[in-house]
Amino acid sequence: MSPIDRRRIANFKANRRGFWALWIFLFLFVGSLFAELIANDKPFVVVHEGEIYLPFLKAYPETAFGGELPTEADYTDPYVRGLIERDGWLLDPPIPYSHRTVAWDLPAPAPTPPDAQHWLGTDDQARDVTARLIYGFRISVLFGFVLTVVSAVIGVTAGALQGYYGGWLDLIGQRFIEIWSSLPQLYILIIIASVVEPNFWWLLFVLLLFSWIGFVGVVRAEFLRARNFDFIRASRALGVRDATIIFRHVLPNAMVATLTFMPFTLAASVTALTALDFLGVGLPPGSASLGELLAQGKANLQAPWLGLTGFFVIAVMLSLLIFVGEAVRDAFDPRKLFADTAPPPEPVAGDLQARPAGAGGS
């Protein structure tokens, strides 16, 4: 690792808020990746008549446990659980509900407030809010990650080509971006939603049509500045290929601005998916979504836990991403990167120099 990289890591750690926000966000995200092990209506393990079953990995028919139906066993059914516990035992996840599980044994009509069984209550379709929150957090972050990475690849490529070659390519590219960015993105989504059923990949494709534009400006400016450097001109004079100059000499400098921009783009991507789900033109109905949870809170004002849960989760998630983005910005800030390594200023001629104590004059 180079001294500059070590200094960048030190500057990132110096921003304590961003450093701890990164660890908290990673803890929440990695935990959500194992949502099936945290919130699931299928047990971890079932031991029945000496046989070991893993329902969360494989579907088993009810007949495997002494039932009558050849279909997959419903482990929330008291009859099935009685069959298993009569000749064995089972181990449930901490939250025995999936994001699609309907709780039929509620003490009151849905939505019900938080209790010992449902930590954050249930929504208007009697589904556990905690389980839907975990699954919704995972799909929102994964959607944001994929959209940000693919957008960065396309935007960096377009900005690099425009900035390095300039001329007509840059002129035509800028005019195309101006026209393309002026298209009404929301209307396009509504039109597509009326033709096809939106899903994860359709939404990713439509948002990708516009999200890459944000990366073009910073990369293009860096390439326009760097292409006239002496070492770039010398490389061209020596016959070095353009691809080698772009990827080896100019692109590493442009990636500094790109990496600084990415956490904020991730936050914007998550917000975009949440907004589309809130408006009803996002993920298919029934999908675990933070925006759908906010929409339920709006439609059920008598159940404030729905709206408050969605609001606080989104607020905390976006705050963590913004804090991480600020720490990344500090890590790549040239003023902080070389603040302590700058040489001392030269003394000005005629300045009186301090004499050591006890020194006599001549």
Secondary structure, 3 states (H helix, E strand, C coil): CCHHHHHHHHHHHHCHHHHHHHHHHHHHHHHHHCHHHHECCCCCEEEECCEEECCCCCCCEHHHHCCCCCCECCCCCHHHHHHHHHCEEEECCCECCCCCCECCCCCCCCCCCCCCCCCCCECCCCEEHHHHHHHHHHHHHHHHHHHHHHHHHHHHHHHHHHHHHCHHHHHHHHHHHHHHHCCCHHHHHHHHHHHCCCCHHHHHHHHHHHHCHHHHHHHHHHHHHHCCCHHHHHHHHCCCCHHHHHHHHHHHHHHHHHHHHHHHHHHHHHHHHHHHHHHCCCCCCCCCCHHHHHHHHHHCCCCHHHHHHHHHHHHHHHHHHHHHHHHHHHHCCHHHHCCCCCCCCCCCCCCCCCCCCCCCCC
